[in-house]
């Protein structure tokens, strides 16, 4: 299981990094759009749609909104990132406070469909904005944050994990694992900031104590929200009664299982970078 | 300030303050543990706790509260609740007077210790400064009246040696707070040692912040090597490809002797190309730079957006430690004197800084480099120490005052009187808080 997981990661990671660094804006939007379309397919099942036409309809709806955005919306207002941030903020509070109640509730199909549409489409737009407005290096940093947090949480959880983070939703996650992930992220953020200062890249032209702490904290908040995204998807799977969202990636389950963290994290990462004025180039 | 910038600034101020409060409380905690008092809870921040840790039910509970305002250490104490039989010997109120005093004093003491440590680092890294040589004198000012001459080197102020200009000026301020005349020892251009007496008029004793304008001496700007310390983002210098560490050699065929000459040349050539030769890592590089146009009261001048390296005066470990002690002591005394003068009405309340101005200083100091941020932390830390030692009930100083009275009278102050005094203390503090906010908002109209 772990072997499959590591192999898949080792093959996919270079491809993803190459896509982030070298694909032109439009092609990146297309590739990420495909990934989101696969996620939409998987979400349709989690939402409770079972027939192929119904599931295909949901995917088409997502793709339709994304395409019309690309074709006609032009440059949307920057503040549109904030409702998404507020959404994940509220979700994290509810997940923390009332996990059991969330699992018991009966959600109408329309709510599940609309939530999926909102989360998936906004994450696609924000990811495209990040790549276009902040640049591919800053986008790569977001991916590395989520991956390193994942690895850090895995090892710290294995070594020290005792206290479950959210026993009702995801029994495997521990508080110690989260601390481990945050520790790894602090080190990683400091190292990246060091490289940026050395190259005088973007807004990192001169050492500024407050900017450095801003950067580390933005990285930490991003990682915390990525965990929330993970828990959110776990909750959806638990409500539906499945273990994985799909079978597309050997050892990792479905596409949504892999991208849930990123889908949530990109919102705070984009809005936070803009608000704090953090640019890599 | 725009709203987010204000929130951002206040956030960092609260963060810094929380760290300093944590150190203060750690002082109490450490002394209590060492002196055999049982500590129930060590909390940073007030209100509902967002994070807690307790090794076993018998050990101290560590907690982080929701509101980043202060913190506390809760010890076993019969006055604050039921104490079980076996805990009685470890209760705070059962300790000797000396033990209780030591635990109370340890908090402010930790803040002073931190200030010394921070200053020590600052002095070892080196303070940026210039020699205390008088440059220009403004006519009709105190310095002119005292007979200062251009070229005078200030050696000492009131017998305290002053190696840098900043130290000389701050010594003058320090003495001007309570003496009507300040003796300044100078070495004249003719190598004579003389004492020049600055006479401080009465109105300046009341408003020391005006002294700066009335003193009227300016430092002689020393000749600086034309080596760049930093290049600002999006500046003409960056556009031209200049980098920190570059030594400027030749401009339009003329050798650059010192930084001032280069500055004058740039100012005289806004928006004109200058052919520049710089030395970088031992190699000579040719560049073209076009200074940006800047409107100033003196007309349109050129600007390239780069700063020059200024000499630093790092001290060795031991002298730096001595200087750190001295600086902490002096700043504490100065803070105390200032508070005293405000209370007796000898100084204007304009000298008070409320949270908003302190937060603003925090951001400025953090932006202007690591050492100035450390220096700022040191000042806030020692102020926290000084203010906590004020004999106001509720504060550490208030408790110490009770202990002194207990020692004098031979028995503790009756609890009823203590509680009344504590209430008065809370009122005084609340008034002070509201007052300093009021002054701040007054000072920084939105």
Interface residues (C-beta under 8 A of the other chain):
Chain A: X203 X205 X206 X207 X208 X209 X210 X213 X275 X276
Chain B: X4 X8 X12 X15 X230 X231 X232 X233 X238 X363 X366 X367 X369 X370 X373
